Amino acid sequence: MAPQDLKVAILGAGMGGLTSALALAEKGFKHIDVYEHASDLGFVGAGIQLAPNMARVLDHLGVWRGIEAEAVNIEETSVRAGAADTELAHVDLRYIESTYGYKHMVGHRSSLANGLYQGCLKHADRITFHFATPVSEVTSFGPRPAFTVTPRDPSKKPYTETADVLLGADGIKSLVRVAMLSELNIHSAVKDTQQAAYRIMIHKDQASDDAELLSLIASNKVVRWIGEKRHIIAYPVSNNTIYNLSTTQPDSNFAAATNATYTTKGSKSAMLGVFADFCPLVQRMLNYVPEGEVCEWKLRVHEPLPTWVHRSVALVGDACHPTLPHLAQGAAQAIEDGAVLAVVLSRLPSTDPESIHKALKVYEKVRKDRAYALVELAAASGRALHLGDGAAKEERDKQFAALKAGKGPVPDKWADADVQKEIYGFDCIKEAETRFEEYFASARVTKLA
């Protein structure tokens, strides 16, 4: 049997699941089933950064141009003191395209998801979506993975499905991860970051009398306002018609919540209070949010896992490497996962379970260290941005001052050229293609206990 004849089941239709499905279909896989709890993709969400390493994969899959057409090219970034609105650092990003082959763009999350989904629909003969059809249990990890499907429609009974390969792209609350770790007797828990976020979108029609905000909406600039334990990052999306703001602040509303709680309806007055000492521009922008439409997200990550693979099952995206948003790489890393999985499975020399397991270990080898390095770098960048008064803040501000003089690193790691080289300069598809035979030959069929 050719690899393309394998039956692949994907749990979750987020960025990692959609990319996995599309990349596999592009490699000629004929039997791809995607199981998703939601009744449709909905295409909701806020802004998202479309970095060159993400664009490279999307272009390889034939969907980048449509996504790019709705996005905004970012040419500069300004890091500013939250209270005074004075500029701490300015970085020209126009070199990004000539250096990495793609612009650094920002867009709406729905545009990215829809672009991937439309790409999948072009392979309707190969990819089948099962909406409102969540998986409730993984009953076997191999030799052929088996799982229980429980449709949300109460008139439909649960049933069992099998596949040759199972990909758990089911998010930070991943059922597949929980089942895998249980079978392997590994304890690894969701980690509380003690941080939360508001995500806000302001349409330019709301700001028709606000010349300062209209100028930002029309710009090609990312702005970050920073203060003690808090910051706001903002940029235009949707062809400069919407201004997207994402905040990070100490968690005060989720402290007593269970691990299953990730969002809550927030109070506008409480949100304004969190940033009460920030500049008047920030105050005005937050005030554009209608009362009753404030939503706060709990920012959670996961302890690093010793493995992403068990038998013929692999974890993808937030199921194995959720990250804080401070490097804007969460979706990009899930998309890299999907691309690499398609490479390694298409290169299978044999389709027996042992070979499938070894190919999935190649995926883990290409992706795991890189993903976890970026998870830690995002956390470190957040710590630097949120410093209060003291020696560490003084040192950070000296670095900002040196940067304005044209030398030194950027404390905001997202804008640092050396960090960008590490992130944007990496071609995950090329790495997987080049290293497959070496990594496959050295892969061992393992069972952690």
Legacy VTK file of the C-alpha trace (Angstrom):
# vtk DataFile Version 3.0
C-alpha trace
ASCII
DATASET POLYDATA
POINTS 449 float
0.000 0.000 0.000
1.274 3.476 -0.873
1.409 6.057 1.942
-1.278 8.035 0.124
-3.715 5.149 0.652
-3.472 5.413 4.437
-6.573 6.499 6.331
-5.748 9.592 8.388
-8.085 10.937 11.096
-7.587 14.493 12.367
-9.272 15.622 15.575
-9.865 19.372 15.461
-10.267 21.900 12.641
-8.138 24.701 14.019
-5.039 26.000 12.263
-3.046 22.821 12.928
-5.849 20.485 11.875
-6.705 22.432 8.722
-3.053 22.657 7.687
-2.496 18.957 8.324
-5.498 18.067 6.161
-4.547 20.421 3.337
-0.868 19.456 3.354
-1.700 15.746 3.284
-4.171 16.258 0.423
-1.536 18.212 -1.490
0.773 15.211 -1.037
-1.879 12.971 -2.598
-3.411 11.377 0.514
-6.906 10.211 -0.418
-8.609 9.311 2.870
-8.524 12.243 5.305
-11.288 12.706 7.897
-11.497 15.813 10.090
-13.688 15.638 13.219
-14.735 18.968 14.723
-16.924 19.751 17.746
-18.249 23.021 16.312
-21.168 22.931 13.902
-19.110 25.032 11.471
-15.843 26.934 11.557
-17.652 30.168 12.292
-14.683 32.265 11.174
-14.655 34.392 14.291
-11.701 35.708 16.215
-9.423 38.707 16.285
-6.199 39.809 14.639
-3.324 37.471 13.943
0.238 37.994 12.785
1.195 36.338 9.522
4.954 35.995 9.873
7.263 34.903 7.013
7.706 31.355 8.349
3.917 30.947 8.268
3.579 32.601 4.851
6.232 30.278 3.410
4.159 27.207 4.351
0.873 28.742 3.202
2.440 29.669 -0.133
3.762 26.128 -0.534
0.183 24.907 0.012
-1.227 27.355 -2.550
-3.355 29.482 -0.225
-1.109 32.401 0.712
-2.045 34.839 -2.066
-5.719 34.956 -1.099
-4.866 35.457 2.587
-2.236 38.067 1.734
-4.765 40.057 -0.332
-6.849 40.733 2.800
-3.892 41.436 5.097
-1.794 44.488 5.994
1.961 44.701 5.408
3.787 45.737 8.576
6.713 48.053 7.843
7.579 49.313 11.321
6.991 48.781 15.006
6.972 51.248 17.876
7.378 50.267 21.536
5.968 52.957 23.801
5.618 53.695 27.508
2.020 52.992 28.408
1.531 55.976 30.681
3.405 58.715 28.827
3.033 57.387 25.261
6.705 58.222 24.719
8.578 56.021 22.261
11.068 53.638 23.855
12.105 51.943 20.622
11.388 52.013 16.907
12.261 49.169 14.515
12.086 49.399 10.735
10.745 46.081 9.427
10.919 46.797 5.700
13.970 44.535 5.397
11.885 41.475 6.271
10.700 40.701 2.731
14.130 40.953 1.107
15.699 38.904 3.901
13.132 36.112 4.298
11.235 36.147 0.995
7.908 37.218 2.495
6.549 40.379 4.068
5.593 40.462 7.726
1.840 40.855 7.510
-1.078 40.947 9.923
-4.659 39.905 9.268
-7.892 38.645 10.724
-7.852 35.135 12.152
-10.994 34.354 10.152
-9.171 35.211 6.920
-6.417 32.720 7.740
-8.852 29.972 8.764
-11.044 30.550 5.740
-8.057 30.492 3.395
-6.993 27.112 4.744
-10.557 25.797 4.695
-11.121 26.887 1.094
-7.878 25.152 0.191
-9.217 21.981 1.807
-12.518 22.251 -0.071
-10.609 22.059 -3.350
-9.735 18.527 -2.250
-13.296 17.500 -1.348
-12.637 14.105 -2.905
-9.830 13.554 -0.382
-10.872 15.468 2.746
-14.155 14.857 4.585
-15.212 17.256 7.344
-17.410 15.955 10.153
-18.795 19.043 11.906
-20.717 18.832 15.200
-19.012 15.449 15.522
-16.536 15.422 18.411
-14.451 12.485 19.506
-15.243 11.491 23.089
-12.633 8.798 23.699
-9.474 7.322 22.207
-9.763 3.584 22.761
-6.573 2.417 21.041
-3.319 4.026 19.901
-2.343 1.194 17.591
-1.574 -0.794 15.592
-4.641 0.961 14.132
-5.850 3.800 16.351
-9.505 3.581 17.370
-11.751 6.241 18.844
-15.356 6.849 19.828
-17.272 9.529 17.943
-20.233 11.097 19.745
-22.291 13.356 17.446
-23.825 16.414 19.083
-27.132 15.551 17.443
-28.892 13.522 20.184
-30.731 11.481 17.560
-27.420 9.993 16.411
-25.738 7.303 18.458
-22.024 7.182 19.282
-19.933 4.969 17.042
-16.380 3.685 16.767
-13.949 4.661 14.013
-10.456 3.444 13.182
-7.623 4.929 11.147
-4.031 4.159 10.210
-2.870 7.491 11.655
-4.562 9.686 14.260
-3.561 13.348 14.662
-4.696 15.108 17.842
-5.087 18.743 16.789
-7.714 19.330 19.452
-6.261 22.312 21.296
-4.975 23.050 24.769
-7.798 21.003 26.333
-6.787 18.078 24.084
-8.595 14.829 24.787
-5.942 12.978 22.774
-3.135 14.376 24.923
-4.891 13.410 28.146
-5.478 9.868 26.877
-1.918 9.527 25.575
-0.316 10.706 28.809
-2.593 8.459 30.846
-1.615 5.410 28.810
2.066 6.309 29.122
1.719 7.043 32.856
3.070 10.566 32.376
1.902 13.462 34.544
1.899 16.831 32.810
-0.594 19.547 33.658
-1.874 22.781 32.210
0.245 25.570 33.682
-1.370 28.728 35.039
0.467 31.796 33.716
-1.451 34.154 36.048
-2.070 36.269 32.971
-5.217 37.106 31.015
-6.020 39.020 27.834
-8.662 41.248 26.330
-9.026 41.142 22.543
-10.605 44.183 20.960
-11.444 45.183 17.396
-12.384 48.755 16.456
-13.856 49.401 13.008
-12.781 52.665 11.402
-16.448 53.743 11.172
-16.515 53.804 14.990
-13.609 56.253 15.012
-14.758 58.644 12.282
-14.079 61.692 14.493
-10.826 60.418 16.011
-8.013 61.585 13.724
-5.270 60.001 15.862
-6.878 56.555 15.796
-7.772 56.838 12.097
-4.094 57.509 11.422
-3.143 54.316 13.229
-5.786 52.325 11.334
-4.403 53.643 8.044
-0.799 52.860 9.011
1.525 49.920 8.391
2.710 49.872 11.987
2.523 47.639 15.044
2.423 49.577 18.310
3.082 48.107 21.729
2.316 50.103 24.883
4.031 48.611 27.933
3.664 49.054 31.668
4.214 47.122 34.879
2.748 43.601 34.461
0.689 44.793 31.472
0.962 45.651 27.811
-1.164 46.267 24.735
-0.181 45.366 21.189
-2.161 46.909 18.343
-2.191 46.925 14.552
-4.567 47.386 11.603
-6.147 44.371 9.865
-8.626 43.645 7.071
-7.128 46.027 4.513
-6.769 48.801 7.107
-10.461 48.870 8.024
-10.181 47.476 11.578
-7.794 48.247 14.439
-6.947 45.146 16.485
-5.827 45.402 20.107
-4.668 42.522 22.265
-3.834 43.124 25.901
-2.014 41.127 28.539
-2.602 41.813 32.220
-2.562 40.000 35.569
-5.345 37.470 35.973
-7.912 38.654 38.479
-11.087 37.030 37.160
-9.991 33.423 36.639
-8.145 32.812 39.895
-10.955 30.750 41.387
-12.013 29.137 38.116
-11.484 25.522 37.189
-8.902 24.502 34.616
-11.743 24.067 32.134
-12.566 27.789 32.200
-10.734 29.892 29.633
-13.055 32.820 28.843
-15.412 35.025 30.769
-17.605 38.022 30.118
-15.749 41.001 31.485
-16.704 44.352 32.921
-15.863 47.409 30.842
-15.164 49.439 33.973
-12.805 46.709 35.208
-10.991 46.692 31.858
-10.616 50.461 31.951
-9.379 50.185 35.515
-6.597 47.763 34.535
-5.160 50.378 32.173
-6.261 53.480 34.093
-2.709 54.864 34.240
-2.106 54.402 30.490
-2.193 57.375 28.112
-5.388 59.114 26.864
-5.133 57.432 23.441
-5.299 53.994 25.056
-8.203 55.140 27.230
-10.129 56.310 24.170
-9.521 53.066 22.286
-10.706 50.913 25.180
-13.795 53.077 25.499
-14.870 52.154 21.974
-15.735 48.667 23.249
-19.506 48.506 23.783
-20.713 47.748 27.291
-21.540 44.054 27.547
-19.117 43.028 24.800
-15.966 42.799 26.901
-14.519 39.285 26.818
-11.428 38.183 28.703
-9.276 35.164 27.909
-7.256 33.195 30.419
-3.728 32.663 29.115
-2.651 29.107 29.866
0.240 27.051 28.631
1.247 23.456 29.249
4.216 21.824 30.864
6.565 20.523 28.140
5.747 16.952 27.191
8.410 14.217 26.999
6.815 12.951 23.785
4.229 14.037 21.213
3.908 10.562 19.719
2.559 7.213 20.884
2.324 4.319 18.433
0.379 5.664 15.392
-0.887 8.823 17.118
0.690 12.296 17.194
-0.228 15.590 18.844
-0.403 18.836 16.880
-0.384 22.554 17.758
-1.786 23.690 21.098
-2.362 20.063 22.075
1.400 19.781 22.624
2.965 23.270 22.586
0.555 26.071 23.597
2.374 29.365 23.976
1.941 32.871 25.292
1.207 35.402 22.525
4.283 37.597 23.013
6.108 36.259 19.915
2.911 35.943 17.837
3.917 32.408 16.828
1.138 30.161 18.184
-0.717 29.657 14.901
2.498 29.682 12.879
3.937 26.818 14.899
0.745 24.747 14.503
0.922 25.383 10.757
4.562 24.233 10.709
3.414 21.051 12.484
0.868 20.255 9.785
3.327 20.852 6.968
5.987 18.619 8.512
3.505 15.811 9.201
2.580 15.705 5.513
6.237 15.482 4.518
7.137 12.640 6.866
4.036 10.550 6.136
4.474 10.968 2.382
8.067 9.727 2.676
7.106 6.440 4.385
9.135 3.542 2.921
6.475 1.149 4.241
2.985 1.590 5.671
3.260 -0.893 8.538
2.574 0.508 12.045
6.256 0.459 13.019
7.190 2.638 10.039
4.292 5.006 10.748
5.491 5.366 14.328
9.060 6.084 13.188
7.839 8.690 10.688
5.857 10.417 13.449
9.011 10.430 15.569
10.760 12.226 12.690
8.000 14.854 12.877
8.651 15.179 16.597
12.400 15.448 16.006
11.988 18.265 13.474
9.419 20.190 15.489
9.658 19.598 19.246
12.837 21.433 20.282
12.063 24.387 18.024
8.501 24.743 19.298
9.508 24.569 22.954
12.370 27.039 22.435
9.857 29.544 21.069
7.421 28.838 23.929
10.151 29.761 26.414
11.278 32.779 24.367
7.698 34.105 24.313
7.490 33.761 28.095
10.842 35.531 28.534
9.775 38.385 26.280
6.617 38.846 28.330
8.633 38.994 31.530
10.881 41.709 30.064
7.960 43.806 28.834
6.114 43.678 32.164
8.890 44.792 34.506
8.085 47.215 37.320
10.496 49.693 38.874
13.862 48.244 39.801
17.264 47.248 38.469
15.911 44.869 35.832
13.627 47.540 34.374
16.495 50.027 34.390
18.637 47.565 32.434
15.817 46.898 29.971
15.297 50.622 29.421
19.039 51.037 28.830
18.675 48.445 26.070
15.776 50.405 24.591
17.893 53.579 24.703
20.831 51.808 23.040
18.497 50.555 20.347
17.345 54.102 19.613
21.027 54.975 19.197
21.297 52.204 16.622
22.893 49.366 18.564
22.021 46.452 20.800
19.237 43.865 21.060
15.524 44.610 21.316
14.026 43.696 24.719
10.752 43.073 22.863
12.007 39.819 21.322
9.303 39.808 18.630
11.079 42.790 17.021
14.685 41.629 17.568
16.577 40.860 14.354
18.468 37.879 15.795
15.256 36.331 17.098
13.543 36.998 13.779
16.378 35.190 12.002
15.850 32.146 14.227
12.097 32.136 13.649
11.586 33.462 10.131
14.688 31.978 8.550
13.700 28.394 9.307
12.092 26.417 6.469
10.301 23.555 8.213
9.377 21.779 4.960
12.943 21.878 3.668
14.245 20.684 7.045
11.844 17.729 7.084
12.636 16.779 3.491
16.386 17.069 3.978
16.638 15.255 7.302
13.950 12.587 6.846
16.169 9.623 5.950
18.698 10.431 8.690
16.053 10.861 11.375
13.971 7.894 10.207
16.999 5.577 10.304
17.817 6.622 13.866
14.226 6.637 15.154
13.356 3.987 17.679
9.987 2.466 18.352
9.549 3.594 21.928
6.997 3.222 24.642
7.487 5.528 27.592
6.319 4.194 30.912
LINES 1 450
449 0 1 2 3 4 5 6 7 8 9 10 11 12 13 14 15 16 17 18 19 20 21 22 23 24 25 26 27 28 29 30 31 32 33 34 35 36 37 38 39 40 41 42 43 44 45 46 47 48 49 50 51 52 53 54 55 56 57 58 59 60 61 62 63 64 65 66 67 68 69 70 71 72 73 74 75 76 77 78 79 80 81 82 83 84 85 86 87 88 89 90 91 92 93 94 95 96 97 98 99 100 101 102 103 104 105 106 107 108 109 110 111 112 113 114 115 116 117 118 119 120 121 122 123 124 125 126 127 128 129 130 131 132 133 134 135 136 137 138 139 140 141 142 143 144 145 146 147 148 149 150 151 152 153 154 155 156 157 158 159 160 161 162 163 164 165 166 167 168 169 170 171 172 173 174 175 176 177 178 179 180 181 182 183 184 185 186 187 188 189 190 191 192 193 194 195 196 197 198 199 200 201 202 203 204 205 206 207 208 209 210 211 212 213 214 215 216 217 218 219 220 221 222 223 224 225 226 227 228 229 230 231 232 233 234 235 236 237 238 239 240 241 242 243 244 245 246 247 248 249 250 251 252 253 254 255 256 257 258 259 260 261 262 263 264 265 266 267 268 269 270 271 272 273 274 275 276 277 278 279 280 281 282 283 284 285 286 287 288 289 290 291 292 293 294 295 296 297 298 299 300 301 302 303 304 305 306 307 308 309 310 311 312 313 314 315 316 317 318 319 320 321 322 323 324 325 326 327 328 329 330 331 332 333 334 335 336 337 338 339 340 341 342 343 344 345 346 347 348 349 350 351 352 353 354 355 356 357 358 359 360 361 362 363 364 365 366 367 368 369 370 371 372 373 374 375 376 377 378 379 380 381 382 383 384 385 386 387 388 389 390 391 392 393 394 395 396 397 398 399 400 401 402 403 404 405 406 407 408 409 410 411 412 413 414 415 416 417 418 419 420 421 422 423 424 425 426 427 428 429 430 431 432 433 434 435 436 437 438 439 440 441 442 443 444 445 446 447 448
